[in-house]
Amino acid sequence: MTAPTPELDRARLDPAFLRSTFEAALPYERYLQTDPAREGNWRAVERQVELTPAQQELLAAFTRRMPVVVISGMWCGDCVQQGPILNEIARASARIDLRWVDRDQHRELAEQVRICGGMRVPTAIFMAEDFEPVHVFGDRTLSRYRAIAARTLGPSCPLPSALLPADELAATTQDWIDEFERVQWILRLSGRLRQLHGD
C-alpha cells in the first residue's frame, strides 16, 4: 500500500475539522504559557519585531475575517524566530484571528500538511470565515531560507541562540505580510463571499 500524497492529505482539511481544531487552539499569550521555560526566547524576538506604518495601515484595512491556525512547537527555533512576527501581524488587524496548536499534540493535523515529507513548523493554515481552507504556508519564508542558506551553506555558521539580524527580520516580516495580504485578496474577491456579504 502506498502512502497518501500531500494533495490527498490536504483534501481531508474539511471545514468541520478545521473549525474544531481552531476552537481547540490557543491564543498567542496562552500558547506561550504552555512552556514557561522557553517563553523568554519568544519574548526576546518579540522585542525586535516592529511593523512599519505602511504595513500597519495595510493590515488594518483588511475587511474579511481570516481565521489562521499555526502548527508550532515552543522548542522550535524557526517558531521562535517567526512566531512573534505572526503575532504582531495579527495584532495589527481586527480581521485576523490567529490561534496556535502544538504539533505533537495535533499530529492528525500536522500529518495533513507535511512539507517535503516532514511535519515542519511553523505551518500556518489560512481559512475563510466559514473555515473553508484557503492556503497553507510554512515552514520558512523565502527571505528566511535565503538567509539560512547563506549562513549554513557558506563559510560561517551562526550560534543557535543568536537573535535575527534586523534586515533578515524585516524581510521575513514582509514575506509573512505578503502571505496574509494574498489570502485577504483571495477572500475579498471570492465570488461566494462577495455574494454572502453583498459586496
Secondary structure, DSSP 4 states (H G I P E B T S, - for coil): -PPPPHHHHHHT--HHHHHHHHHHSB-HHHHHTT-HHHHHHHHHHHTT----HHHHHHHHT--S-EEEEEEE-TT-HHHHHHHHHHHHHHHT-TTEEEEEEEGGG-HHHHHHT-BTTB--SSEEEEE-TT--EEEEEES--HHHHHHHHHHHSSS----TTPPPPHHHHHHHHHHHHHHHHHHHHHHHH-HHHHHHHT-
